[in-house]
Amino acid sequence: QHWFNRFKNGNLELDDLPRSGRPIEVDMDALKQLIEEDPRLTTRCLAERLGCVHATVETHLKELGKTWKYGVWIPHELSPHQLQLRVDACMELMTSHRNYQWLHNLLTGDEKWVLYVNHTRKRQWLGAGQAGVATPKNELHPKKIMLSVWWSVKGIIHWEILPAGCTVTADLYCQQLDRVAAKLHGEQDRIYFLHDNARPHVAKLTREKLLKLGWITLPHPPYSPDLAPTDYHLFRSLSNYLSEKKFDD
């Protein structure tokens, strides 16, 4: 009836006429700039800065393909000096080893706690008012073992499971390196070794052992698991494999 009356009165315009109130359109370039400068701004904060309602901002953010989700937790906020160490370490690797031959001689490794019971909370398809399948939290002190592993592009070189109650010390780590070296004896003439900055790894005893073995230790900046292949590749794949698995022994 509204449109009939408009056409009857000779108004054939289909577009909305200008009216008072907040606009339903926003400056897309300004919106993009705001979320690029600070992606944590809420739709209400964005609406106040752009002079529109937050529902309009939500609509345009969806048009831009944006979703509202949490960022990733990081174990430590890096200082400017630590950030520069990351850049320096990466640049050194790039400039010192321009060919890919050294990657074939790269040895890396680390330690990981492995739980006997691996609960994983997953999303579920549920109806309205339907309660999902509950996922129990891990115990405060779950049963677990310590896995030590060393590997290269050729695969796993050596792995050990530490006895219950045993911790990795510099002395134990040096003994482990001797066993790894025995596995590699005669396999390759030069070894580039990458490990993180855990205390047993950087202890004086360990540094002396690596010199004795003749391994070339690669730089690894602190708080940089994303630069350690064992963390971002091997252990991530292992965690995915262990998801929902339970072990008795």
VOFIKE-914039 format. One record per residue (C-alpha): residue in one letter; y, z negated, x negated. Coordinates in steps of 0.05 Angstrom, whole numbers, padded with zeros to 5 digits. Example, Ala and Ser with C-alpha at 12.3 -4.5 7.8 and 13.67 -1.06 7.14 Angstrom:
site r->a; y->-00090; z->-00156; x->-00246
site r->s; y->-00021; z->-00143; x->-00273
//
This chain:
site r->q; y->00000; z->00000; x->00000
site r->h; y->00047; z->-00015; x->-00058
site r->w; y->00038; z->00054; x->-00088
site r->f; y->00042; z->00087; x->-00019
site r->n; y->00110; z->00055; x->-00006
site r->r; y->00135; z->00075; x->-00075
site r->f; y->00115; z->00148; x->-00065
site r->k; y->00142; z->00148; x->00007
site r->n; y->00210; z->00126; x->-00020
site r->g; y->00210; z->00184; x->-00069
site r->n; y->00191; z->00142; x->-00131
site r->l; y->00138; z->00184; x->-00165
site r->e; y->00144; z->00149; x->-00233
site r->l; y->00076; z->00121; x->-00256
site r->d; y->00101; z->00082; x->-00317
site r->d; y->00126; z->00011; x->-00310
site r->l; y->00201; z->00003; x->-00309
site r->p; y->00235; z->-00043; x->-00359
site r->r; y->00235; z->-00115; x->-00335
site r->s; y->00254; z->-00184; x->-00358
site r->g; y->00205; z->-00230; x->-00394
site r->r; y->00166; z->-00225; x->-00458
site r->p; y->00144; z->-00154; x->-00478
site r->i; y->00072; z->-00133; x->-00472
site r->e; y->00078; z->-00090; x->-00534
site r->v; y->00086; z->-00115; x->-00605
site r->d; y->00105; z->-00085; x->-00672
site r->m; y->00037; z->-00068; x->-00700
site r->d; y->00064; z->-00061; x->-00771
site r->a; y->00095; z->-00130; x->-00767
site r->l; y->00030; z->-00159; x->-00738
site r->k; y->-00011; z->-00128; x->-00795
site r->q; y->00037; z->-00156; x->-00847
site r->l; y->00034; z->-00226; x->-00818
site r->i; y->-00042; z->-00231; x->-00817
site r->e; y->-00046; z->-00200; x->-00887
site r->e; y->00002; z->-00253; x->-00913
site r->d; y->-00034; z->-00310; x->-00878
site r->p; y->-00099; z->-00293; x->-00840
site r->r; y->-00103; z->-00365; x->-00816
site r->l; y->-00044; z->-00359; x->-00767
site r->t; y->-00065; z->-00372; x->-00695
site r->t; y->-00049; z->-00324; x->-00639
site r->r; y->00003; z->-00373; x->-00613
site r->c; y->00038; z->-00376; x->-00681
site r->l; y->00037; z->-00300; x->-00684
site r->a; y->00064; z->-00294; x->-00614
site r->e; y->00122; z->-00340; x->-00629
site r->r; y->00141; z->-00299; x->-00690
site r->l; y->00134; z->-00232; x->-00654
site r->g; y->00167; z->-00255; x->-00589
site r->c; y->00109; z->-00242; x->-00542
site r->v; y->00053; z->-00279; x->-00507
site r->h; y->-00009; z->-00298; x->-00546
site r->a; y->-00054; z->-00258; x->-00499
site r->t; y->-00018; z->-00195; x->-00521
site r->v; y->-00030; z->-00214; x->-00594
site r->e; y->-00104; z->-00224; x->-00579
site r->t; y->-00108; z->-00155; x->-00548
site r->h; y->-00075; z->-00121; x->-00607
site r->l; y->-00117; z->-00160; x->-00658
site r->k; y->-00180; z->-00135; x->-00623
site r->e; y->-00152; z->-00064; x->-00626
site r->l; y->-00145; z->-00074; x->-00701
site r->g; y->-00218; z->-00095; x->-00705
site r->k; y->-00201; z->-00167; x->-00723
site r->t; y->-00245; z->-00226; x->-00705
site r->w; y->-00228; z->-00300; x->-00709
site r->k; y->-00279; z->-00335; x->-00753
site r->y; y->-00284; z->-00388; x->-00807
site r->g; y->-00276; z->-00373; x->-00881
site r->v; y->-00329; z->-00389; x->-00932
site r->w; y->-00334; z->-00459; x->-00961
site r->i; y->-00326; z->-00459; x->-01037
site r->p; y->-00350; z->-00515; x->-01082
site r->h; y->-00285; z->-00521; x->-01120
site r->e; y->-00214; z->-00495; x->-01115
site r->l; y->-00200; z->-00459; x->-01180
site r->s; y->-00138; z->-00473; x->-01220
site r->p; y->-00096; z->-00415; x->-01249
site r->h; y->-00127; z->-00429; x->-01317
site r->q; y->-00198; z->-00426; x->-01289
site r->l; y->-00181; z->-00362; x->-01252
site r->q; y->-00157; z->-00332; x->-01317
site r->l; y->-00222; z->-00353; x->-01351
site r->r; y->-00260; z->-00313; x->-01299
site r->v; y->-00219; z->-00252; x->-01313
site r->d; y->-00226; z->-00260; x->-01388
site r->a; y->-00302; z->-00269; x->-01383
site r->c; y->-00310; z->-00207; x->-01340
site r->m; y->-00265; z->-00165; x->-01385
site r->e; y->-00303; z->-00188; x->-01446
site r->l; y->-00368; z->-00166; x->-01416
site r->m; y->-00339; z->-00098; x->-01396
site r->t; y->-00306; z->-00084; x->-01463
site r->s; y->-00360; z->-00112; x->-01509
site r->h; y->-00418; z->-00078; x->-01476
site r->r; y->-00396; z->-00009; x->-01454
site r->n; y->-00466; z->00020; x->-01450
site r->y; y->-00520; z->-00005; x->-01403
site r->q; y->-00572; z->-00017; x->-01457
site r->w; y->-00553; z->-00090; x->-01462
site r->l; y->-00570; z->-00101; x->-01389
site r->h; y->-00643; z->-00085; x->-01406
site r->n; y->-00640; z->-00142; x->-01457
site r->l; y->-00605; z->-00191; x->-01410
site r->l; y->-00641; z->-00256; x->-01396
site r->t; y->-00616; z->-00306; x->-01345
site r->g; y->-00641; z->-00367; x->-01308
site r->d; y->-00624; z->-00432; x->-01273
site r->e; y->-00653; z->-00491; x->-01234
site r->k; y->-00659; z->-00500; x->-01159
site r->w; y->-00682; z->-00555; x->-01113
site r->v; y->-00736; z->-00528; x->-01065
site r->l; y->-00748; z->-00567; x->-01001
site r->y; y->-00818; z->-00577; x->-00972
site r->v; y->-00789; z->-00569; x->-00901
site r->n; y->-00737; z->-00515; x->-00892
site r->h; y->-00702; z->-00519; x->-00824
site r->t; y->-00655; z->-00463; x->-00806
site r->r; y->-00610; z->-00463; x->-00745
site r->k; y->-00609; z->-00394; x->-00713
site r->r; y->-00572; z->-00363; x->-00654
site r->q; y->-00610; z->-00357; x->-00589
site r->w; y->-00605; z->-00314; x->-00527
site r->l; y->-00593; z->-00364; x->-00470
site r->g; y->-00576; z->-00361; x->-00397
site r->a; y->-00520; z->-00398; x->-00363
site r->g; y->-00531; z->-00473; x->-00369
site r->q; y->-00595; z->-00463; x->-00408
site r->a; y->-00606; z->-00511; x->-00466
site r->g; y->-00627; z->-00479; x->-00531
site r->v; y->-00684; z->-00498; x->-00577
site r->a; y->-00661; z->-00557; x->-00619
site r->t; y->-00662; z->-00554; x->-00694
site r->p; y->-00673; z->-00621; x->-00730
site r->k; y->-00627; z->-00638; x->-00787
site r->n; y->-00657; z->-00648; x->-00856
site r->e; y->-00671; z->-00719; x->-00875
site r->l; y->-00621; z->-00756; x->-00919
site r->h; y->-00671; z->-00755; x->-00977
site r->p; y->-00718; z->-00697; x->-00962
site r->k; y->-00780; z->-00684; x->-01002
site r->k; y->-00765; z->-00632; x->-01055
site r->i; y->-00783; z->-00605; x->-01123
site r->m; y->-00742; z->-00576; x->-01180
site r->l; y->-00756; z->-00504; x->-01198
site r->s; y->-00734; z->-00475; x->-01265
site r->v; y->-00738; z->-00399; x->-01272
site r->w; y->-00718; z->-00346; x->-01324
site r->w; y->-00718; z->-00272; x->-01309
site r->s; y->-00692; z->-00203; x->-01329
site r->v; y->-00690; z->-00133; x->-01301
site r->k; y->-00765; z->-00130; x->-01314
site r->g; y->-00779; z->-00188; x->-01268
site r->i; y->-00796; z->-00262; x->-01275
site r->i; y->-00807; z->-00281; x->-01348
site r->h; y->-00824; z->-00355; x->-01340
site r->w; y->-00820; z->-00409; x->-01287
site r->e; y->-00835; z->-00483; x->-01284
site r->i; y->-00838; z->-00537; x->-01231
site r->l; y->-00815; z->-00603; x->-01258
site r->p; y->-00856; z->-00666; x->-01244
site r->a; y->-00831; z->-00713; x->-01190
site r->g; y->-00775; z->-00757; x->-01215
site r->c; y->-00762; z->-00713; x->-01276
site r->t; y->-00691; z->-00687; x->-01289
site r->v; y->-00667; z->-00632; x->-01334
site r->t; y->-00639; z->-00660; x->-01399
site r->a; y->-00617; z->-00623; x->-01461
site r->d; y->-00682; z->-00641; x->-01496
site r->l; y->-00725; z->-00616; x->-01439
site r->y; y->-00683; z->-00554; x->-01432
site r->c; y->-00693; z->-00537; x->-01506
site r->q; y->-00768; z->-00546; x->-01497
site r->q; y->-00765; z->-00498; x->-01438
site r->l; y->-00727; z->-00447; x->-01479
site r->d; y->-00781; z->-00449; x->-01532
site r->r; y->-00833; z->-00433; x->-01479
site r->v; y->-00790; z->-00376; x->-01453
site r->a; y->-00781; z->-00349; x->-01524
site r->a; y->-00857; z->-00350; x->-01533
site r->k; y->-00864; z->-00307; x->-01471
site r->l; y->-00813; z->-00258; x->-01499
site r->h; y->-00841; z->-00256; x->-01569
site r->g; y->-00845; z->-00184; x->-01592
site r->e; y->-00819; z->-00157; x->-01526
site r->q; y->-00748; z->-00141; x->-01547
site r->d; y->-00708; z->-00146; x->-01612
site r->r; y->-00644; z->-00174; x->-01582
site r->i; y->-00632; z->-00222; x->-01524
site r->y; y->-00567; z->-00232; x->-01486
site r->f; y->-00573; z->-00298; x->-01451
site r->l; y->-00532; z->-00318; x->-01389
site r->h; y->-00534; z->-00388; x->-01359
site r->d; y->-00483; z->-00432; x->-01325
site r->n; y->-00444; z->-00491; x->-01352
site r->a; y->-00489; z->-00548; x->-01330
site r->r; y->-00488; z->-00605; x->-01380
site r->p; y->-00558; z->-00592; x->-01408
site r->h; y->-00540; z->-00519; x->-01418
site r->v; y->-00477; z->-00532; x->-01459
site r->a; y->-00500; z->-00593; x->-01498
site r->k; y->-00497; z->-00591; x->-01574
site r->l; y->-00573; z->-00594; x->-01578
site r->t; y->-00579; z->-00533; x->-01533
site r->r; y->-00526; z->-00493; x->-01572
site r->e; y->-00564; z->-00507; x->-01636
site r->k; y->-00629; z->-00485; x->-01604
site r->l; y->-00598; z->-00419; x->-01580
site r->l; y->-00572; z->-00406; x->-01650
site r->k; y->-00641; z->-00419; x->-01679
site r->l; y->-00672; z->-00371; x->-01628
site r->g; y->-00621; z->-00318; x->-01646
site r->w; y->-00601; z->-00307; x->-01574
site r->i; y->-00531; z->-00281; x->-01559
site r->t; y->-00499; z->-00327; x->-01506
site r->l; y->-00455; z->-00291; x->-01457
site r->p; y->-00391; z->-00324; x->-01431
site r->h; y->-00395; z->-00356; x->-01362
site r->p; y->-00332; z->-00387; x->-01333
site r->p; y->-00338; z->-00454; x->-01295
site r->y; y->-00349; z->-00457; x->-01220
site r->s; y->-00370; z->-00384; x->-01217
site r->p; y->-00437; z->-00378; x->-01181
site r->d; y->-00415; z->-00309; x->-01157
site r->l; y->-00419; z->-00286; x->-01230
site r->a; y->-00489; z->-00314; x->-01240
site r->p; y->-00544; z->-00265; x->-01217
site r->t; y->-00593; z->-00322; x->-01207
site r->d; y->-00547; z->-00354; x->-01156
site r->y; y->-00523; z->-00294; x->-01116
site r->h; y->-00588; z->-00254; x->-01120
site r->l; y->-00653; z->-00290; x->-01139
site r->f; y->-00640; z->-00357; x->-01106
site r->r; y->-00608; z->-00326; x->-01045
site r->s; y->-00670; z->-00283; x->-01035
site r->l; y->-00714; z->-00343; x->-01047
site r->s; y->-00676; z->-00384; x->-00995
site r->n; y->-00684; z->-00328; x->-00944
site r->y; y->-00758; z->-00325; x->-00958
site r->l; y->-00766; z->-00400; x->-00951
site r->s; y->-00728; z->-00403; x->-00885
site r->e; y->-00768; z->-00440; x->-00831
site r->k; y->-00827; z->-00451; x->-00879
site r->k; y->-00861; z->-00519; x->-00886
site r->f; y->-00906; z->-00543; x->-00943
site r->d; y->-00950; z->-00604; x->-00949
site r->d; y->-00962; z->-00601; x->-01024
//
